[in-house]
């Protein structure tokens, strides 16, 4: 008996465990068929995104134009919008935008996305739907998307949405010329100081067009008496001068009859575009503005050193600065 016990005890323990597991499983309710379907749905993936199970596993799933097997990120975005799950929709919007080139290269996907933005964004009165979908237009390089950006700007339901659409419009692939005109108008007429500054900053940050930035800055400068706006405009013109001949001409002309408070902005990047005549003009201004005479003469000397250095580099020669002008 003592020899049999070591063998029987493990067998008895195994039988007890199996019996316990079988009774626990028997007491568990059957899994609804919908849950199994949802579990399988989560396993479908085309290389990005994932497929959300329906909010109600026994209900009819939302209709989508894009099959899950064709492009999961757009399918997921459509389902979230249809079911009102805006938090998840924002996440899937990001995943879709990361692969937007694939959408734009496929006529069916492109049309499905534009239709979704038009019907559930542009034509919607739900602020969450509009916020989720209209933002995608910023990234889309497409004539129909550009038209929708313009329509959304004029039909914006909030100041924030209007600024978002102005930012989209300012992108090089949309309508930056129109955006610059609208931004200048907002900068000069809007009652809110933050809106005025943001509108101008949108053109500076998103157009990627020095000529357009310069034209907008001049328009704002000539139309405003606000100190902050004048400073922003002068700084913008100074920043474009090294690349833009029109800005250099404007600055040279402005230096002939400057206001004292403008001097720092006008000469901010003069080392990159000034010549000997500009250096002489700085010395002349030292006589007109005695309080800044030393600063202006020092700027003139520094400019001349930069001119000589550029000339030496153009000739392939070594530049030796004049110690008396240091």
C-alpha positions as CSV (number, residue, x, y, z in Angstrom):
1,X,0.0,0.0,0.0
2,X,2.8,2.3,0.8
3,X,4.3,1.7,-2.6
4,X,1.0,2.5,-4.4
5,X,0.3,5.8,-2.6
6,X,3.0,7.9,-4.3
7,X,1.5,7.0,-7.6
8,X,-2.2,7.4,-6.7
9,X,-1.9,10.8,-5.0
10,X,-0.8,12.7,-8.2
11,X,-3.5,11.0,-10.2
12,X,-6.2,11.9,-7.6
13,X,-5.0,15.6,-7.7
14,X,-5.1,15.7,-11.5
15,X,-8.7,14.3,-11.4
16,X,-9.7,17.0,-8.9
17,X,-8.3,19.8,-11.0
18,X,-9.9,18.6,-14.2
19,X,-13.3,18.3,-12.4
20,X,-13.0,21.8,-11.0
21,X,-12.2,23.3,-14.4
22,X,-15.0,21.5,-16.2
23,X,-17.6,22.6,-13.6
24,X,-16.4,26.2,-13.8
25,X,-16.6,26.2,-17.6
26,X,-20.0,24.6,-17.5
27,X,-21.3,27.3,-15.2
28,X,-20.1,30.1,-17.6
29,X,-22.8,31.4,-20.1
30,X,-22.3,30.7,-23.7
31,X,-20.4,33.5,-25.6
32,X,-22.7,35.3,-28.0
33,X,-21.9,34.8,-31.6
34,X,-21.4,38.5,-32.0
35,X,-18.5,38.5,-29.6
36,X,-16.7,35.8,-31.6
37,X,-17.3,37.8,-34.8
38,X,-15.9,40.9,-33.2
39,X,-12.8,39.0,-32.0
40,X,-12.2,37.8,-35.6
41,X,-12.8,41.3,-36.8
42,X,-9.9,42.6,-34.6
43,X,-7.5,40.2,-36.3
44,X,-8.2,41.8,-39.8
45,X,-5.5,44.3,-40.7
46,X,-4.0,45.5,-44.0
47,X,-0.7,46.7,-42.4
48,X,-1.9,49.7,-40.5
49,X,-4.7,50.6,-38.0
50,X,-7.0,48.0,-36.5
51,X,-10.7,47.2,-36.9
52,X,-13.0,48.2,-34.0
53,X,-15.7,45.8,-33.0
54,X,-19.3,47.3,-33.2
55,X,-20.4,49.2,-30.1
56,X,-23.4,46.9,-30.0
57,X,-22.3,43.4,-31.0
58,X,-25.9,42.3,-31.7
59,X,-26.8,45.4,-33.7
60,X,-26.3,46.3,-37.3
61,X,-22.7,47.6,-37.8
62,X,-22.4,51.2,-39.3
63,X,-22.2,51.3,-43.0
64,X,-18.9,52.2,-44.6
65,X,-17.8,53.0,-48.1
66,X,-14.4,51.4,-47.6
67,X,-14.1,47.7,-47.0
68,X,-11.9,46.7,-44.1
69,X,-9.7,44.6,-46.2
70,X,-9.0,47.4,-48.7
71,X,-7.7,50.0,-46.3
72,X,-8.2,49.6,-42.6
73,X,-7.3,53.1,-41.4
74,X,-10.1,54.7,-43.5
75,X,-12.5,51.9,-42.7
76,X,-11.8,52.5,-38.9
77,X,-12.2,56.3,-39.3
78,X,-15.6,55.8,-41.1
79,X,-16.9,53.4,-38.4
80,X,-15.8,55.7,-35.6
81,X,-17.5,58.7,-37.2
82,X,-20.7,56.7,-37.9
83,X,-20.9,55.5,-34.3
84,X,-20.0,58.9,-32.8
85,X,-16.8,57.6,-31.2
86,X,-14.9,60.9,-31.8
87,X,-12.0,60.1,-29.4
88,X,-11.1,57.0,-31.4
89,X,-11.8,58.9,-34.6
90,X,-9.0,61.3,-33.8
91,X,-6.6,58.5,-33.3
92,X,-7.5,56.9,-36.6
93,X,-7.3,60.2,-38.3
94,X,-3.7,60.4,-37.3
95,X,-3.0,56.9,-38.5
96,X,-4.7,57.7,-41.8
97,X,-2.8,60.9,-42.3
98,X,0.5,59.0,-41.8
99,X,-0.5,57.0,-44.9
100,X,-2.3,59.7,-46.8
101,X,-0.1,59.3,-49.9
102,X,-1.6,55.8,-50.3
103,X,-5.1,57.3,-50.2
104,X,-4.3,60.0,-52.7
105,X,-2.8,57.5,-55.1
106,X,-6.0,55.4,-55.2
107,X,-9.0,57.0,-56.9
108,X,-11.5,55.0,-54.9
109,X,-9.9,55.7,-51.5
110,X,-9.5,59.4,-52.4
111,X,-13.1,59.8,-53.3
112,X,-14.3,57.9,-50.2
113,X,-12.3,60.2,-48.0
114,X,-13.5,63.3,-49.7
115,X,-17.1,62.1,-49.5
116,X,-16.7,61.4,-45.8
117,X,-15.2,64.9,-45.2
118,X,-17.9,66.5,-47.2
119,X,-20.9,64.7,-45.7
120,X,-19.8,64.2,-42.1
121,X,-17.6,67.3,-41.8
122,X,-18.4,70.2,-44.2
123,X,-22.1,69.6,-44.2
124,X,-22.3,68.6,-40.5
125,X,-23.4,70.8,-37.6
126,X,-21.7,68.6,-35.0
127,X,-18.5,70.5,-33.8
128,X,-16.7,67.2,-33.0
129,X,-17.3,65.7,-36.5
130,X,-16.2,69.0,-38.1
131,X,-13.1,69.2,-36.0
132,X,-12.1,65.6,-36.7
133,X,-12.6,65.6,-40.4
134,X,-11.9,69.2,-41.7
135,X,-8.4,69.1,-40.3
136,X,-7.5,66.4,-42.8
137,X,-8.0,68.9,-45.6
138,X,-4.9,70.7,-44.4
139,X,-2.8,67.7,-45.6
140,X,-4.6,66.9,-48.8
141,X,-3.0,68.1,-52.1
142,X,-6.1,68.0,-54.3
143,X,-8.2,70.7,-56.1
144,X,-11.4,69.4,-54.6
145,X,-9.9,69.6,-51.1
146,X,-8.8,73.2,-51.8
147,X,-12.4,74.1,-52.8
148,X,-13.6,72.5,-49.6
149,X,-11.1,74.5,-47.5
150,X,-12.4,77.8,-49.0
151,X,-16.0,76.7,-48.4
152,X,-15.2,75.7,-44.8
153,X,-13.4,79.0,-44.1
154,X,-16.5,81.1,-45.1
155,X,-18.9,78.6,-43.4
156,X,-16.8,78.2,-40.2
157,X,-18.9,77.7,-37.1
158,X,-16.4,79.1,-34.7
159,X,-13.4,81.5,-34.7
160,X,-11.0,78.6,-34.0
161,X,-12.4,76.6,-37.0
162,X,-12.0,79.7,-39.2
163,X,-8.3,80.0,-38.2
164,X,-7.8,76.3,-38.8
165,X,-9.1,76.7,-42.3
166,X,-7.0,79.8,-42.9
167,X,-4.0,77.8,-41.9
168,X,-5.0,75.0,-44.3
169,X,-5.6,77.6,-47.1
170,X,-2.1,79.1,-46.5
171,X,-0.4,75.9,-47.4
172,X,1.5,75.9,-50.8
173,X,-0.8,73.2,-52.2
174,X,-4.0,75.1,-51.5
175,X,-4.5,78.8,-52.0
176,X,-1.8,80.9,-50.2
177,X,-2.6,84.0,-52.2
178,X,-6.2,84.1,-51.0
179,X,-5.1,83.2,-47.5
180,X,-2.6,86.1,-47.5
181,X,-5.4,88.5,-48.5
182,X,-7.7,87.2,-45.8
183,X,-5.0,87.2,-43.2
184,X,-4.1,90.8,-43.9
185,X,-7.7,91.8,-43.5
186,X,-8.0,90.0,-40.2
187,X,-4.8,91.5,-39.0
188,X,-6.0,95.0,-39.7
189,X,-9.7,94.8,-38.7
190,X,-10.3,92.1,-36.2
191,X,-11.3,93.2,-32.7
192,X,-9.4,90.5,-30.9
193,X,-5.6,91.1,-30.6
194,X,-4.8,87.4,-30.5
195,X,-6.7,86.8,-33.7
196,X,-4.9,89.7,-35.5
197,X,-1.5,88.3,-34.5
198,X,-2.3,84.7,-35.3
199,X,-3.7,85.5,-38.7
200,X,-0.4,87.3,-39.7
201,X,1.7,84.5,-38.1
202,X,-0.1,81.9,-40.2
203,X,1.2,83.5,-43.4
204,X,4.7,83.8,-42.0
205,X,4.7,80.2,-40.9
206,X,2.9,78.2,-43.5
207,X,3.0,79.8,-47.0
208,X,6.7,79.1,-47.7
209,X,6.7,82.0,-50.1
210,X,9.0,84.9,-49.3
211,X,7.3,87.2,-51.9
212,X,3.9,86.6,-50.4
213,X,5.2,87.1,-46.9
214,X,6.9,90.4,-47.9
215,X,3.7,91.7,-49.6
216,X,1.5,90.8,-46.6
217,X,4.0,92.4,-44.2
218,X,4.0,95.7,-46.2
219,X,0.2,95.7,-46.4
220,X,-0.1,95.3,-42.7
221,X,2.7,97.8,-41.9
222,X,1.1,100.4,-44.1
223,X,-2.4,99.8,-42.6
224,X,-1.7,99.6,-38.9
225,X,-0.7,101.9,-36.0
226,X,-0.2,99.1,-33.5
227,X,3.4,98.8,-32.3
228,X,3.4,95.0,-32.1
229,X,2.1,94.6,-35.7
230,X,4.6,97.1,-37.0
231,X,7.5,95.2,-35.4
232,X,6.3,91.9,-36.7
233,X,6.0,93.4,-40.3
234,X,9.5,95.0,-40.1
235,X,11.0,91.8,-38.8
236,X,9.3,89.8,-41.6
237,X,10.7,92.1,-44.2
238,X,14.1,91.9,-42.8
239,X,14.0,88.1,-42.7
240,X,13.1,87.9,-46.4
241,X,15.6,90.4,-47.6
242,X,18.6,88.0,-48.0
243,X,16.5,86.0,-50.5
244,X,14.2,88.6,-52.0
245,X,15.3,91.6,-54.1
246,X,12.1,93.5,-53.6
247,X,12.5,93.3,-49.8
248,X,16.1,94.6,-50.1
249,X,15.0,97.5,-52.2
250,X,12.2,98.3,-49.7
251,X,14.7,98.2,-46.7
252,X,17.2,100.4,-48.5
253,X,14.6,103.0,-49.3
254,X,13.3,102.8,-45.7
255,X,16.8,103.4,-44.3
256,X,16.8,106.8,-46.1
257,X,14.1,108.2,-43.8
258,X,13.7,105.8,-40.9
259,X,11.9,106.2,-37.6
260,X,14.2,105.7,-34.6
261,X,12.1,102.8,-33.3
262,X,12.5,101.0,-36.6
263,X,16.3,101.1,-36.8
264,X,17.0,97.8,-35.0
265,X,14.6,95.9,-37.3
266,X,15.8,97.5,-40.5
267,X,19.4,96.6,-39.9
268,X,18.7,93.2,-38.3
269,X,20.1,91.3,-41.2
270,X,21.9,94.0,-43.1
271,X,25.2,92.0,-43.0
272,X,23.6,89.5,-45.4
273,X,22.4,92.0,-48.0
274,X,24.0,95.4,-47.5
275,X,26.6,97.1,-49.7
276,X,29.0,100.0,-49.3
277,X,26.3,102.5,-49.9
278,X,24.3,101.0,-47.1
279,X,27.3,101.3,-44.8
280,X,27.7,105.0,-45.7
281,X,24.0,105.5,-45.0
282,X,24.4,104.0,-41.5
283,X,27.2,106.5,-40.8
284,X,24.9,109.3,-42.0
285,X,22.2,108.1,-39.7
286,X,24.6,108.3,-36.8
287,X,24.5,112.1,-37.3
288,X,20.7,112.1,-37.3
289,X,20.3,109.9,-34.2
290,X,23.1,110.9,-31.7
291,X,21.8,108.6,-29.0
292,X,22.5,105.6,-31.3
293,X,25.6,107.0,-33.1
294,X,28.0,104.5,-31.7
295,X,25.7,101.6,-32.5
296,X,25.2,102.7,-36.1
297,X,28.9,103.4,-36.7
298,X,29.8,100.0,-35.3
299,X,27.2,98.4,-37.6
300,X,28.7,100.2,-40.6
301,X,32.2,99.0,-39.8
302,X,30.9,95.4,-39.3
303,X,29.0,95.6,-42.6
304,X,32.2,96.7,-44.5
305,X,34.1,93.7,-43.0
306,X,31.4,91.3,-44.2
307,X,31.5,92.9,-47.7
308,X,35.3,92.5,-47.9
309,X,35.1,88.9,-46.6
310,X,32.5,88.0,-49.2
311,X,34.6,89.6,-52.0
312,X,37.7,87.7,-50.8
313,X,35.7,84.4,-50.8
314,X,34.4,85.1,-54.3
315,X,38.0,85.4,-55.5
316,X,39.2,82.4,-53.5
317,X,41.5,84.6,-51.4
318,X,42.2,84.6,-47.7
319,X,40.4,87.4,-45.8
320,X,42.5,89.5,-43.4
321,X,40.4,91.8,-41.3
322,X,41.6,95.4,-40.6
323,X,42.5,95.4,-36.9
324,X,41.6,99.1,-36.7
325,X,37.9,98.3,-37.5
326,X,37.6,95.5,-35.0
